[in-house]
Amino acid sequence: MAGQMLARWLACGLDPARVTVLRPSGRAVADGVRVVTDYPASLPAGSTVLLGMKPYQLADVAASLAPICAADTRLVSILAGTPIADLRRHFPMVSDIVRAIPNLPVGIGGGVIALCADQATSATAYDAVDALMAPLGLAERILDEGQFNEVTALSGCGPAFLFRFIDAFARAGEAIGLPTEQAARMALATVCGSADMAKQAADSPGVLADRVASPGGMTRQGLNVLDADDRLLKLMIDTLAAARDRGEDMARGG
């Protein structure tokens, strides 16, 4: 995920000379980006550090990184299941810590990034991180860090759920008689075009759906199937709840 974010920032004009990536393998990241295999002796004043490793590696990373962080170091963490309180314990010298939960489309500028900070983080730093995330997509500030599992279920896991829907949509088109490849192309284009239309519209998607459906027409007949007993809504609630509950289990070590 960190690689997707960096790729987007670079594509939007970030000077690669301003970026240093710590990568034990030493493999190149992008042209002009400095890659190091060990921690430097110090960080430039006012550095922003993005934590993008596996959450279980936090203690080991902090043991080497925390001593070179200063009060003016800005820390941004995309570590799942790692609350701000844990980050503060590992990085006691850092004043400004922002937790971010991005999803996969950040790499093409169409992502969702949930942001959260505690009262110890300055408004200036929070605004700076918000601005940093702008090229990646929609940045949403979450007031209650305890809702991050819900956020992850909706926007973090959401791309996989939508990919599954697109696949099922295409396969349904095939099932009613369309050629396989044609159904796949048309399903994907329909989803993309409809999403763009919903994004630009002043009305909610629910209103748009009803507007498309003429009384007694084909669309209304299909919507009647989706709407019967709120079956689609219930399916999505069950899907998100299962993802959320798994996140809570993982936080408890399950």
Contacts in CASP RR format, 6 or more apart in sequence:
PFRMAT RR
TARGET T0000
AUTHOR 0000-0000-0000
METHOD contacts of the structure
MODEL  1
MAGQMLARWLACGLDPARVTVLRPSGRAVADGVRVVTDYPASLPAGSTVL
LGMKPYQLADVAASLAPICAADTRLVSILAGTPIADLRRHFPMVSDIVRA
IPNLPVGIGGGVIALCADQATSATAYDAVDALMAPLGLAERILDEGQFNE
VTALSGCGPAFLFRFIDAFARAGEAIGLPTEQAARMALATVCGSADMAKQ
AADSPGVLADRVASPGGMTRQGLNVLDADDRLLKLMIDTLAAARDRGEDM
ARGG
1 52 0 8 1.000
1 78 0 8 1.000
1 102 0 8 1.000
1 104 0 8 1.000
1 106 0 8 1.000
2 50 0 8 1.000
2 52 0 8 1.000
2 78 0 8 1.000
3 29 0 8 1.000
4 102 0 8 1.000
4 104 0 8 1.000
4 106 0 8 1.000
4 107 0 8 1.000
5 50 0 8 1.000
5 78 0 8 1.000
5 102 0 8 1.000
5 106 0 8 1.000
5 107 0 8 1.000
5 136 0 8 1.000
6 19 0 8 1.000
6 21 0 8 1.000
6 29 0 8 1.000
6 30 0 8 1.000
6 33 0 8 1.000
7 30 0 8 1.000
7 107 0 8 1.000
8 106 0 8 1.000
8 107 0 8 1.000
8 108 0 8 1.000
8 109 0 8 1.000
8 135 0 8 1.000
8 136 0 8 1.000
9 132 0 8 1.000
9 135 0 8 1.000
9 136 0 8 1.000
10 16 0 8 1.000
10 19 0 8 1.000
10 30 0 8 1.000
10 33 0 8 1.000
12 135 0 8 1.000
16 30 0 8 1.000
16 31 0 8 1.000
16 32 0 8 1.000
16 33 0 8 1.000
17 32 0 8 1.000
17 34 0 8 1.000
19 33 0 8 1.000
19 34 0 8 1.000
20 33 0 8 1.000
20 34 0 8 1.000
20 35 0 8 1.000
20 36 0 8 1.000
20 40 0 8 1.000
21 29 0 8 1.000
21 33 0 8 1.000
21 34 0 8 1.000
21 35 0 8 1.000
21 36 0 8 1.000
22 35 0 8 1.000
22 36 0 8 1.000
22 37 0 8 1.000
22 38 0 8 1.000
22 39 0 8 1.000
23 29 0 8 1.000
23 35 0 8 1.000
23 36 0 8 1.000
23 37 0 8 1.000
24 37 0 8 1.000
25 37 0 8 1.000
26 35 0 8 1.000
26 36 0 8 1.000
26 37 0 8 1.000
27 35 0 8 1.000
28 35 0 8 1.000
29 35 0 8 1.000
39 64 0 8 1.000
39 65 0 8 1.000
39 68 0 8 1.000
40 68 0 8 1.000
41 68 0 8 1.000
42 68 0 8 1.000
43 49 0 8 1.000
43 68 0 8 1.000
43 69 0 8 1.000
43 70 0 8 1.000
43 73 0 8 1.000
45 70 0 8 1.000
45 72 0 8 1.000
46 70 0 8 1.000
46 72 0 8 1.000
46 73 0 8 1.000
46 74 0 8 1.000
47 73 0 8 1.000
47 74 0 8 1.000
48 73 0 8 1.000
48 74 0 8 1.000
48 75 0 8 1.000
48 76 0 8 1.000
48 128 0 8 1.000
48 129 0 8 1.000
48 132 0 8 1.000
49 65 0 8 1.000
49 69 0 8 1.000
49 73 0 8 1.000
49 74 0 8 1.000
49 75 0 8 1.000
49 76 0 8 1.000
50 76 0 8 1.000
50 77 0 8 1.000
50 78 0 8 1.000
51 58 0 8 1.000
51 61 0 8 1.000
51 75 0 8 1.000
51 76 0 8 1.000
51 77 0 8 1.000
51 78 0 8 1.000
51 79 0 8 1.000
51 87 0 8 1.000
52 77 0 8 1.000
52 78 0 8 1.000
52 79 0 8 1.000
53 61 0 8 1.000
53 79 0 8 1.000
54 79 0 8 1.000
55 79 0 8 1.000
55 80 0 8 1.000
55 81 0 8 1.000
55 82 0 8 1.000
58 79 0 8 1.000
58 82 0 8 1.000
58 86 0 8 1.000
58 87 0 8 1.000
58 90 0 8 1.000
59 90 0 8 1.000
62 90 0 8 1.000
62 91 0 8 1.000
65 91 0 8 1.000
66 90 0 8 1.000
66 91 0 8 1.000
66 92 0 8 1.000
66 93 0 8 1.000
66 94 0 8 1.000
69 75 0 8 1.000
69 91 0 8 1.000
69 93 0 8 1.000
69 94 0 8 1.000
70 93 0 8 1.000
70 94 0 8 1.000
71 93 0 8 1.000
71 94 0 8 1.000
71 95 0 8 1.000
72 95 0 8 1.000
73 93 0 8 1.000
73 94 0 8 1.000
73 96 0 8 1.000
74 94 0 8 1.000
74 96 0 8 1.000
74 98 0 8 1.000
74 125 0 8 1.000
74 128 0 8 1.000
74 129 0 8 1.000
75 87 0 8 1.000
75 91 0 8 1.000
75 94 0 8 1.000
75 96 0 8 1.000
75 97 0 8 1.000
75 98 0 8 1.000
76 97 0 8 1.000
76 98 0 8 1.000
76 99 0 8 1.000
76 100 0 8 1.000
76 129 0 8 1.000
76 132 0 8 1.000
77 87 0 8 1.000
77 97 0 8 1.000
77 98 0 8 1.000
77 99 0 8 1.000
77 100 0 8 1.000
78 100 0 8 1.000
78 101 0 8 1.000
78 102 0 8 1.000
80 101 0 8 1.000
80 152 0 8 1.000
81 148 0 8 1.000
81 247 0 8 1.000
81 250 0 8 1.000
81 251 0 8 1.000
82 99 0 8 1.000
83 99 0 8 1.000
83 145 0 8 1.000
84 97 0 8 1.000
84 99 0 8 1.000
84 116 0 8 1.000
84 117 0 8 1.000
84 118 0 8 1.000
84 145 0 8 1.000
85 118 0 8 1.000
87 97 0 8 1.000
87 99 0 8 1.000
88 94 0 8 1.000
88 97 0 8 1.000
88 118 0 8 1.000
88 120 0 8 1.000
91 97 0 8 1.000
95 120 0 8 1.000
95 121 0 8 1.000
95 122 0 8 1.000
95 125 0 8 1.000
96 117 0 8 1.000
96 120 0 8 1.000
96 121 0 8 1.000
96 122 0 8 1.000
96 125 0 8 1.000
96 126 0 8 1.000
97 117 0 8 1.000
97 118 0 8 1.000
97 120 0 8 1.000
97 121 0 8 1.000
98 115 0 8 1.000
98 116 0 8 1.000
98 117 0 8 1.000
98 121 0 8 1.000
98 125 0 8 1.000
98 126 0 8 1.000
98 129 0 8 1.000
99 115 0 8 1.000
99 116 0 8 1.000
99 117 0 8 1.000
99 145 0 8 1.000
99 148 0 8 1.000
100 113 0 8 1.000
100 114 0 8 1.000
100 115 0 8 1.000
100 116 0 8 1.000
100 129 0 8 1.000
100 133 0 8 1.000
101 113 0 8 1.000
101 114 0 8 1.000
101 148 0 8 1.000
101 151 0 8 1.000
101 152 0 8 1.000
101 155 0 8 1.000
101 156 0 8 1.000
102 111 0 8 1.000
102 112 0 8 1.000
102 113 0 8 1.000
102 114 0 8 1.000
102 133 0 8 1.000
102 136 0 8 1.000
102 156 0 8 1.000
103 111 0 8 1.000
103 112 0 8 1.000
103 113 0 8 1.000
103 155 0 8 1.000
103 156 0 8 1.000
103 158 0 8 1.000
103 159 0 8 1.000
104 111 0 8 1.000
104 156 0 8 1.000
104 159 0 8 1.000
105 111 0 8 1.000
105 112 0 8 1.000
105 137 0 8 1.000
105 159 0 8 1.000
106 113 0 8 1.000
106 136 0 8 1.000
106 137 0 8 1.000
107 136 0 8 1.000
109 135 0 8 1.000
109 136 0 8 1.000
109 137 0 8 1.000
110 136 0 8 1.000
110 137 0 8 1.000
110 138 0 8 1.000
111 136 0 8 1.000
111 137 0 8 1.000
111 138 0 8 1.000
111 155 0 8 1.000
112 137 0 8 1.000
112 138 0 8 1.000
112 140 0 8 1.000
112 155 0 8 1.000
112 156 0 8 1.000
113 133 0 8 1.000
113 136 0 8 1.000
113 137 0 8 1.000
113 138 0 8 1.000
113 139 0 8 1.000
113 140 0 8 1.000
114 140 0 8 1.000
114 141 0 8 1.000
114 142 0 8 1.000
114 148 0 8 1.000
114 151 0 8 1.000
114 152 0 8 1.000
114 155 0 8 1.000
115 126 0 8 1.000
115 129 0 8 1.000
115 130 0 8 1.000
115 133 0 8 1.000
115 139 0 8 1.000
115 140 0 8 1.000
115 141 0 8 1.000
115 142 0 8 1.000
116 141 0 8 1.000
116 142 0 8 1.000
116 143 0 8 1.000
116 145 0 8 1.000
116 148 0 8 1.000
117 125 0 8 1.000
117 126 0 8 1.000
117 129 0 8 1.000
118 145 0 8 1.000
126 141 0 8 1.000
130 139 0 8 1.000
130 141 0 8 1.000
133 139 0 8 1.000
140 151 0 8 1.000
142 148 0 8 1.000
142 151 0 8 1.000
149 244 0 8 1.000
149 247 0 8 1.000
149 248 0 8 1.000
149 251 0 8 1.000
150 240 0 8 1.000
150 244 0 8 1.000
152 243 0 8 1.000
152 244 0 8 1.000
152 247 0 8 1.000
153 240 0 8 1.000
153 241 0 8 1.000
153 243 0 8 1.000
153 244 0 8 1.000
153 247 0 8 1.000
154 240 0 8 1.000
157 240 0 8 1.000
157 243 0 8 1.000
161 236 0 8 1.000
161 239 0 8 1.000
162 191 0 8 1.000
165 191 0 8 1.000
166 187 0 8 1.000
166 188 0 8 1.000
166 191 0 8 1.000
169 187 0 8 1.000
169 190 0 8 1.000
169 191 0 8 1.000
170 183 0 8 1.000
170 184 0 8 1.000
170 186 0 8 1.000
170 187 0 8 1.000
170 188 0 8 1.000
171 183 0 8 1.000
173 183 0 8 1.000
173 187 0 8 1.000
174 180 0 8 1.000
174 183 0 8 1.000
178 186 0 8 1.000
197 208 0 8 1.000
198 205 0 8 1.000
198 208 0 8 1.000
201 208 0 8 1.000
203 211 0 8 1.000
209 223 0 8 1.000
210 223 0 8 1.000
212 219 0 8 1.000
213 219 0 8 1.000
213 220 0 8 1.000
213 223 0 8 1.000
214 220 0 8 1.000
225 231 0 8 1.000
226 232 0 8 1.000
END
